Amino acid sequence: MVSVIICTYNGEKYLQQCIDSVINQTVGLKELEIIVVDDASTDSTVEILKEYESRYPENVCLVVRDVNSGETKEDNRKVALAYASGEYILWLDQDDWYEPNAIEILTKLMCEHPDLDYIEYGIRYVDEEGNQTRMSCRNEGSFSRYMIENEERRNDYARSGVLPGKTFVWSKVYKKEFLEENHICSNEGEMWTGFSDNLFSGLAVMYCKKIGKLDKVLINYRNYIGSWSHDSVINSRRQFERCKAGIAFYDECERRGILDAQRDMAEYIFVRTFLLKTFWKFLLKYNPIPFDILQFCQKEMYKRCPKMEENPIMKERVDMMLLSMAMEAKWTPEFLLALREAMISQINEKKINPAHLFL
């Protein structure tokens, strides 16, 4: 049995395509359960979901919340996971959809490799209308296994790009036992953040021992301006939620007592989430530059990772070392404005590829 978990909020526009992609999987409904947690939607989302629940009462479980999680600081994914009875867990966002044979392929692989904690698979990026913009893999169908026998091997996989992999929760199929035994969570209470995928995926990387990677597109990811996490061009401070997710991850590692044993990896994921994915966006795409956020970020970076240039994982990455060099200066408004002008000049002269800055 596979549990597909969907968390919704005002998703009426794409929700039917999303759920139909699960209902119509080649593996068959008898092998599936669909758990949907609605986060107090104000459009017709709940009505749509109730119709599916009535049509498929054996397969669809609907949980409707009266108060939005932004107010309660409760984790919808944790709520959903409590209802899941499947051996394997898949997450699906309300505006995305699966390829028809996705779950059949993943179930077969997990059964053939029962020792794996999770399998990561390929993504097709599409625009608002569903047109392909790019893919995250060559789509050759090859499958690789990776054993993490010790922390040095975990660091080696980070240096080679195997880990941390894609930070999307929905880019992998997980063994439920792995999630439960290691208390892999999104966020709740004081560590609540809009970019909870980063916390969840970060913890999964810290605990995984055996993983698989499938070079085949199995999901279509609708990536467009106006979606919750992709509106930085209009100066939304929602991107700061990613910074909060980085802090939550680092502090959670410390609370669990795994920080000292895996400090290199924890620092790498923290910097990648907290600042690498946000600094250049704040600096180059926002007008005006959010100086207060960037100055806060520098302070928090020094508190948690004062010697990032010595980290053996980060030393292998040019983008990390660029960030480390910038960290050496005091981030005053004057410095940041000058840095922006210099970076824009370098990009215009094609000396820097912006794709290396905006992950």
Residue pairs with C-beta under 8 A, 6 or more apart in sequence:
1 31
1 32
1 33
1 85
1 86
1 87
1 88
2 27
2 31
2 32
2 33
2 86
2 87
2 88
2 89
2 90
2 103
2 106
2 107
2 173
3 32
3 33
3 35
3 84
3 85
3 86
3 88
3 89
3 90
3 176
4 22
4 32
4 33
4 34
4 35
4 90
4 91
4 92
4 103
5 35
5 36
5 37
5 77
5 80
5 81
5 84
5 89
5 90
5 91
5 92
6 18
6 19
6 34
6 35
6 36
6 37
6 91
6 92
6 93
6 94
7 36
7 37
7 38
7 39
7 76
7 77
7 80
7 93
7 94
8 15
8 36
8 37
8 38
8 39
8 41
8 45
8 49
8 94
9 38
9 39
9 40
9 41
9 45
9 68
9 94
10 41
10 42
10 43
10 45
11 18
11 41
11 43
11 45
11 94
11 95
12 41
12 43
12 44
12 45
12 48
13 95
14 94
14 95
14 96
14 97
14 222
15 45
15 48
15 49
15 94
15 95
16 48
17 97
18 92
18 93
18 94
18 95
18 96
18 97
19 34
19 36
19 52
20 97
21 97
21 98
21 99
21 100
22 32
22 34
22 92
22 98
22 103
23 29
23 34
23 52
23 56
23 59
24 100
25 32
25 98
25 100
25 101
25 102
25 103
25 104
26 100
26 101
26 103
26 104
27 101
27 103
27 104
27 107
29 56
29 58
29 59
31 103
31 107
32 59
32 103
33 59
33 60
33 61
33 84
33 85
33 86
34 52
34 56
34 59
34 60
34 61
35 61
35 63
35 80
35 83
35 84
36 49
36 60
36 61
36 62
36 63
36 80
37 63
37 65
37 76
37 77
37 79
37 80
38 45
38 46
38 49
38 62
38 63
38 64
38 65
39 65
39 68
39 69
39 76
40 64
40 65
40 66
40 67
40 68
45 94
46 64
49 60
49 62
49 64
50 62
52 60
52 62
53 60
53 61
53 62
61 83
63 79
63 80
63 83
65 72
65 76
65 79
69 75
69 76
69 192
70 192
73 188
73 189
73 190
73 192
74 188
75 185
75 186
75 187
75 188
75 192
75 196
76 186
77 91
77 169
77 185
77 186
77 196
77 200
78 185
78 186
78 188
81 89
81 176
81 179
84 176
86 176
87 110
87 175
87 176
87 177
88 106
88 107
88 110
88 173
88 174
88 175
88 176
89 173
89 174
89 175
89 176
89 179
90 103
90 106
90 170
90 173
90 174
91 169
91 170
92 98
92 170
92 219
93 170
93 221
95 222
95 227
96 170
96 219
96 220
96 221
96 222
97 219
97 220
98 218
98 219
98 220
99 217
99 218
99 219
99 220
102 121
102 218
102 219
105 214
105 216
105 218
106 119
106 121
106 173
106 214
106 218
107 173
109 119
109 143
109 212
109 214
110 116
110 119
110 173
110 175
113 119
113 145
113 210
113 212
115 210
116 145
116 175
116 210
116 211
116 212
117 174
117 175
117 178
117 204
117 207
117 208
117 209
117 210
117 211
118 172
118 173
118 174
118 175
118 178
118 204
118 208
118 211
118 212
119 172
119 173
119 211
119 212
119 213
119 214
120 165
120 166
120 171
120 172
120 211
120 212
120 213
120 214
121 171
121 172
121 173
121 213
121 214
121 216
121 217
121 218
121 219
122 135
122 136
122 137
122 139
122 214
122 215
122 216
122 217
122 218
122 219
123 135
123 136
123 137
123 166
123 168
123 171
123 217
123 219
123 220
123 221
124 132
124 135
124 136
124 217
124 219
124 220
124 221
125 132
125 133
125 134
125 135
125 136
125 221
125 223
126 132
126 133
126 220
126 221
126 222
126 223
127 133
127 222
127 223
127 224
128 222
128 224
128 226
130 220
130 222
133 223
135 217
136 166
136 217
137 215
137 216
137 217
138 215
139 215
139 216
139 217
140 215
140 216
141 214
141 215
141 216
142 214
142 215
143 212
143 213
143 214
143 215
144 212
144 213
144 215
145 210
145 211
145 212
146 157
146 162
146 210
146 211
146 212
146 213
147 153
147 209
147 210
148 154
148 157
148 208
148 209
148 210
148 211
149 209
151 261
151 262
151 264
151 265
154 163
154 205
154 262
154 265
155 264
155 265
155 312
155 313
157 163
158 164
158 264
158 265
158 268
158 313
159 312
159 313
159 316
162 213
163 205
163 265
164 201
164 202
164 205
164 268
164 269
164 272
165 171
165 172
165 201
165 205
165 213
166 172
166 201
167 197
167 198
167 201
167 202
167 273
168 197
168 201
168 221
169 186
169 196
169 197
169 200
169 201
170 219
171 219
172 204
174 184
174 204
178 184
178 204
178 207
178 208
179 204
182 203
182 204
182 207
184 200
184 203
184 204
184 207
185 199
185 200
185 203
186 196
186 197
186 199
186 200
187 193
187 196
187 199
187 245
187 248
191 199
191 248
191 251
191 252
193 199
193 241
193 242
193 244
193 245
193 248
194 228
194 229
194 238
194 241
194 242
194 244
194 245
195 229
195 241
195 242
195 244
195 245
195 273
196 245
197 245
198 242
198 245
198 246
198 249
198 273
199 245
199 248
199 249
199 252
202 249
202 253
202 269
202 273
203 249
203 252
203 253
205 265
205 269
206 253
206 258
206 262
206 265
206 266
206 269
223 230
224 230
225 231
225 233
225 234
228 238
229 238
231 238
232 239
232 281
232 285
232 286
233 285
235 286
235 287
235 290
237 290
237 293
239 278
239 281
239 282
240 278
240 290
240 293
242 273
242 274
242 277
242 278
243 274
243 275
243 278
243 293
243 297
243 300
245 273
245 274
246 269
246 270
246 271
246 272
246 273
246 274
246 275
247 270
247 274
247 300
247 304
249 266
249 269
249 270
249 273
250 259
250 266
250 267
250 270
250 274
250 304
253 259
253 262
253 266
258 266
259 266
264 311
264 312
264 313
265 313
267 304
267 305
267 308
267 311
267 313
267 314
268 311
268 313
268 314
270 304
270 305
271 301
271 305
271 308
271 314
271 320
271 323
272 359
274 297
274 300
274 301
275 297
275 301
275 323
276 319
276 320
276 323
276 359
277 359
278 297
279 294
279 297
279 323
279 326
280 343
280 357
280 358
281 358
282 289
282 290
282 293
282 294
283 289
283 294
283 336
283 339
283 340
283 343
284 340
284 343
284 344
284 354
284 357
289 333
289 336
289 337
289 340
291 331
291 333
291 336
294 331
294 336
295 331
298 327
298 331
301 308
301 327
302 327
305 311
308 314
308 320
308 323
308 324
308 327
309 315
309 321
309 324
311 320
314 320
314 321
314 324
315 321
318 356
319 356
319 357
326 339
329 335
343 352
346 352
347 354
